């Protein structure tokens, strides 16, 4: 169980870490600043949600499903891992063709 918790906490921390490490060299890059200012606060919110879930782990997990456009979700995940993808020379291709699903966005992002 602790390995699973560590893994869930490590993902957003890795995203934040990658962007913070790039900050000194990309300080004057407006596009990077936009990414930084959109990704880091989202990942901090995600960490807060994960920590709240850990604190409430004895309670049944409540889901907050909504309609999710998968192309938007893929774009967000791509943005989160952009630095790691570039570092690892991985190509991320996604096209859900406008597919929409009914799910909890935070749970889908964890997947």
C-alpha positions as MATLAB code, in Angstrom:
seq = 'XXXXXXXXXXXXXXXXXXXXXXXXXXXXXXXXXXXXXXXXXXXXXXXXXXXXXXXXXXXXXXXXXXXXXXXXXXXXXXXXXXXXXXXXXXXXXXXXXXXXXXXXXXXXXXX';
ca = [
       0.000    0.000    0.000;
       2.786    2.435    0.863;
       4.441    1.780   -2.509;
       1.201    2.729   -4.256;
       0.884    5.902   -2.196;
       4.499    6.846   -2.882;
       3.968    6.277   -6.600;
       0.860    8.490   -6.666;
       2.675   11.293   -4.824;
       5.820   10.953   -6.912;
       4.115   11.602  -10.280;
       3.029   15.192   -9.580;
       6.269   15.861   -7.691;
       8.273   14.706  -10.725;
       6.351   17.114  -12.970;
       6.914   20.013  -10.582;
      10.583   19.053  -10.159;
      11.196   18.945  -13.920;
       9.733   22.405  -14.438;
      11.496   23.936  -11.429;
      14.858   22.585  -12.636;
      14.325   24.171  -16.057;
      13.292   27.528  -14.556;
      16.806   29.088  -14.302;
      17.696   28.409  -17.937;
      14.243   29.240  -19.324;
      13.485   32.272  -17.147;
      13.085   34.587  -20.161;
      11.060   32.115  -22.251;
       7.447   33.354  -22.202;
       6.062   30.038  -23.494;
       7.863   28.137  -20.751;
       6.522   30.551  -18.122;
       2.974   29.964  -19.410;
       3.473   26.189  -19.152;
       5.037   26.557  -15.724;
       2.205   28.756  -14.452;
      -0.419   26.334  -15.722;
       1.209   23.012  -14.796;
       2.693   23.641  -11.353;
      -0.479   24.981   -9.665;
      -2.502   22.110  -11.173;
      -0.034   19.552   -9.870;
      -0.040   21.157   -6.418;
      -3.838   20.915   -6.404;
      -3.521   17.288   -7.463;
      -1.101   16.610   -4.589;
      -3.580   18.197   -2.194;
      -6.360   15.967   -3.500;
      -4.124   12.890   -3.146;
      -3.158   13.856    0.397;
      -6.797   14.451    1.322;
      -7.618   11.008   -0.085;
      -4.862    9.476    2.034;
      -6.186   11.236    5.123;
      -9.684    9.999    4.332;
      -8.624    6.518    3.227;
     -10.916    4.788    5.715;
     -13.941    6.485    4.207;
     -15.400    5.196    0.962;
     -13.872    7.096   -1.936;
     -16.273    9.567   -3.427;
     -16.122   10.103   -7.116;
     -16.944   13.363   -8.845;
     -17.674   12.217  -12.385;
     -18.144   14.653  -15.203;
     -18.089   14.586  -18.978;
     -14.448   14.570  -20.070;
     -13.258   15.217  -23.590;
     -10.397   12.748  -23.890;
      -8.449   14.883  -26.373;
      -8.326   17.637  -23.716;
      -7.252   15.128  -21.057;
      -4.489   13.773  -23.327;
      -3.312   17.332  -24.023;
      -3.163   18.031  -20.287;
      -1.211   14.830  -19.584;
       1.147   15.665  -22.457;
       1.713   19.109  -20.921;
       2.421   17.569  -17.511;
       5.067   15.218  -18.838;
       6.446   17.388  -21.652;
       9.861   17.883  -20.028;
      10.260   14.178  -19.197;
       9.097   13.167  -22.688;
      11.726   15.435  -24.259;
      14.446   14.205  -21.883;
      13.632   10.549  -22.563;
      13.134   11.133  -26.310;
       9.652    9.667  -26.238;
       6.977   10.551  -28.766;
       3.517   11.030  -27.307;
       0.766   10.625  -29.900;
      -2.883   10.940  -29.032;
      -6.083   11.435  -30.915;
      -9.280   10.322  -29.274;
     -11.284   11.673  -32.182;
     -13.469   13.866  -29.984;
     -14.421   10.953  -27.719;
     -16.144   12.002  -24.509;
     -16.462    9.839  -21.420;
     -18.212   10.113  -18.043;
     -15.562    9.785  -15.333;
     -13.827   11.524  -12.478;
     -11.109   13.728  -14.056;
      -8.707   13.288  -11.128;
      -9.071    9.515  -11.196;
      -8.532    9.425  -14.968;
      -5.426   11.603  -14.588;
      -4.065    9.129  -12.017;
      -4.475    6.332  -14.522;
];
